């Protein structure tokens, strides 16, 4: 019951432009709760709203989804290569704000063969 109420209030706040609420709504949608099943597509929308407001956590969430991190319950969504490049850019933006998880995500994309992410991570280390 409390998960359901929290999600309702977070969604309302996110629709009113509260970026922090969009991050939390994105997390609940991505991981799933008693209130909602995991849904990466819905989570992406919330994370992108927070990313547009400049929040590193929103950039991280959207970037992770767009560059290939998947949750088992997300229905196997496919993101096109343009989405991958946008995701790398969002991860770069979050890492530039000092978000260590985003930097780690860039480095792990490098290990998986993501050349653009690798170059970004290496440039950040050099700076």
KAKACOR-V842963 format. One record per pair of residues at least 12 apart in sequence whose C-alpha atoms are under 10 Angstrom apart, sorted by the first residue. I is the first residue (numbers start at 0). J is the second residue. If there is no record, write none. Layout:
# KAKACOR-V842963
[[I & J] [I & J]]
This chain:
# KAKACOR-V842963
[[0 & 33] [0 & 34] [1 & 33] [1 & 34] [2 & 27] [2 & 32] [2 & 33] [2 & 34] [2 & 35] [3 & 32] [3 & 33] [3 & 34] [3 & 35] [4 & 34] [5 & 23] [5 & 24] [5 & 27] [5 & 34] [6 & 20] [6 & 23] [6 & 24] [6 & 25] [6 & 27] [6 & 28] [6 & 32] [6 & 33] [6 & 34] [6 & 35] [7 & 24] [7 & 34] [8 & 20] [8 & 24] [9 & 21] [9 & 22] [9 & 23] [9 & 24] [9 & 25] [9 & 27] [10 & 23] [10 & 24] [10 & 25] [10 & 45] [11 & 24] [12 & 24] [13 & 25] [13 & 45] [13 & 48] [13 & 49] [14 & 45] [14 & 48] [16 & 48] [16 & 49] [16 & 52] [17 & 48] [17 & 49] [17 & 52] [18 & 45] [18 & 46] [18 & 47] [18 & 48] [18 & 49] [18 & 50] [18 & 51] [18 & 52] [18 & 53] [18 & 54] [18 & 56] [18 & 57] [19 & 45] [19 & 46] [19 & 48] [19 & 49] [19 & 52] [19 & 54] [19 & 56] [19 & 57] [20 & 45] [20 & 46] [20 & 48] [20 & 49] [21 & 42] [21 & 43] [21 & 44] [21 & 45] [21 & 46] [21 & 47] [21 & 48] [21 & 49] [21 & 50] [21 & 54] [21 & 56] [21 & 57] [22 & 42] [22 & 43] [22 & 44] [22 & 45] [22 & 46] [22 & 47] [22 & 48] [22 & 49] [22 & 50] [22 & 54] [22 & 55] [22 & 56] [22 & 57] [22 & 58] [22 & 59] [22 & 60] [22 & 61] [23 & 42] [23 & 45] [23 & 46] [23 & 49] [23 & 56] [23 & 57] [24 & 41] [24 & 42] [24 & 44] [24 & 45] [24 & 46] [25 & 38] [25 & 39] [25 & 40] [25 & 41] [25 & 42] [25 & 43] [25 & 44] [25 & 45] [25 & 46] [25 & 47] [25 & 48] [25 & 49] [25 & 57] [25 & 60] [25 & 61] [26 & 38] [26 & 39] [26 & 42] [26 & 43] [26 & 45] [26 & 46] [26 & 56] [26 & 57] [26 & 60] [27 & 42] [28 & 40] [28 & 41] [28 & 42] [28 & 43] [28 & 44] [28 & 45] [28 & 73] [29 & 41] [29 & 42] [29 & 43] [29 & 45] [29 & 46] [29 & 60] [29 & 64] [29 & 69] [29 & 70] [29 & 72] [29 & 73] [30 & 42] [30 & 70] [30 & 71] [30 & 72] [30 & 73] [31 & 70] [31 & 72] [31 & 73] [36 & 72] [36 & 73] [37 & 70] [37 & 71] [37 & 72] [37 & 73] [37 & 74] [38 & 70] [38 & 71] [38 & 72] [38 & 73] [38 & 74] [38 & 75] [38 & 76] [39 & 60] [39 & 61] [39 & 64] [39 & 65] [39 & 68] [39 & 69] [39 & 70] [39 & 71] [39 & 72] [39 & 73] [39 & 74] [39 & 75] [39 & 76] [40 & 61] [40 & 64] [40 & 65] [40 & 73] [40 & 74] [40 & 75] [40 & 76] [40 & 77] [40 & 78] [41 & 73] [42 & 57] [42 & 60] [42 & 61] [42 & 64] [42 & 73] [43 & 57] [43 & 58] [43 & 60] [43 & 61] [43 & 62] [43 & 63] [43 & 64] [43 & 65] [44 & 57] [44 & 61] [45 & 57] [45 & 60] [45 & 61] [46 & 58] [46 & 59] [46 & 60] [46 & 61] [46 & 62] [46 & 64] [47 & 59] [47 & 60] [47 & 61] [47 & 62] [47 & 89] [48 & 61] [49 & 61] [50 & 62] [50 & 89] [50 & 92] [50 & 93] [51 & 89] [53 & 89] [53 & 92] [53 & 93] [53 & 96] [54 & 92] [54 & 93] [54 & 96] [55 & 89] [55 & 90] [55 & 91] [55 & 92] [55 & 93] [55 & 94] [55 & 95] [55 & 96] [55 & 97] [55 & 98] [55 & 100] [55 & 101] [56 & 89] [56 & 90] [56 & 93] [56 & 94] [56 & 96] [56 & 98] [56 & 100] [56 & 101] [57 & 89] [57 & 90] [57 & 93] [58 & 86] [58 & 87] [58 & 88] [58 & 89] [58 & 90] [58 & 91] [58 & 92] [58 & 93] [58 & 94] [58 & 98] [58 & 101] [59 & 86] [59 & 87] [59 & 88] [59 & 89] [59 & 90] [59 & 91] [59 & 92] [59 & 93] [59 & 94] [59 & 98] [59 & 99] [59 & 100] [59 & 101] [59 & 102] [59 & 104] [60 & 86] [60 & 89] [60 & 90] [60 & 93] [60 & 100] [60 & 101] [61 & 82] [61 & 85] [61 & 86] [61 & 87] [61 & 89] [61 & 90] [62 & 82] [62 & 83] [62 & 84] [62 & 85] [62 & 86] [62 & 87] [62 & 88] [62 & 89] [62 & 90] [62 & 91] [62 & 92] [62 & 93] [62 & 101] [62 & 104] [62 & 105] [63 & 83] [63 & 86] [63 & 87] [63 & 89] [63 & 90] [63 & 100] [63 & 101] [63 & 104] [63 & 105] [63 & 108] [64 & 76] [64 & 77] [64 & 78] [64 & 82] [64 & 83] [64 & 86] [65 & 77] [65 & 78] [65 & 79] [65 & 80] [65 & 81] [65 & 82] [65 & 83] [65 & 84] [65 & 85] [65 & 86] [65 & 87] [65 & 89] [65 & 90] [66 & 78] [66 & 79] [66 & 80] [66 & 81] [66 & 82] [66 & 83] [66 & 84] [66 & 85] [66 & 86] [66 & 87] [66 & 88] [66 & 89] [66 & 90] [66 & 104] [66 & 105] [66 & 108] [66 & 113] [66 & 116] [67 & 82] [67 & 83] [67 & 86] [67 & 108] [68 & 104] [68 & 108] [83 & 113] [83 & 115] [83 & 116] [84 & 113] [84 & 115] [84 & 116] [86 & 105] [86 & 116] [87 & 101] [87 & 104] [87 & 105] [87 & 108] [87 & 113] [87 & 115] [87 & 116] [87 & 117] [87 & 119] [88 & 105] [88 & 115] [88 & 116] [88 & 119] [89 & 101] [90 & 102] [90 & 103] [90 & 104] [90 & 105] [90 & 116] [90 & 119] [90 & 120] [91 & 104] [91 & 105] [91 & 116] [91 & 119] [91 & 120] [91 & 123] [94 & 119] [94 & 120] [94 & 123] [95 & 123] [101 & 120] [102 & 116] [102 & 119] [102 & 120] [102 & 121] [102 & 123] [102 & 124] [103 & 120] [104 & 116] [104 & 117] [104 & 120] [105 & 117] [105 & 118] [105 & 119] [105 & 120] [105 & 121] [106 & 118] [106 & 119] [106 & 120] [106 & 121] [107 & 120] [108 & 120] [109 & 121]]
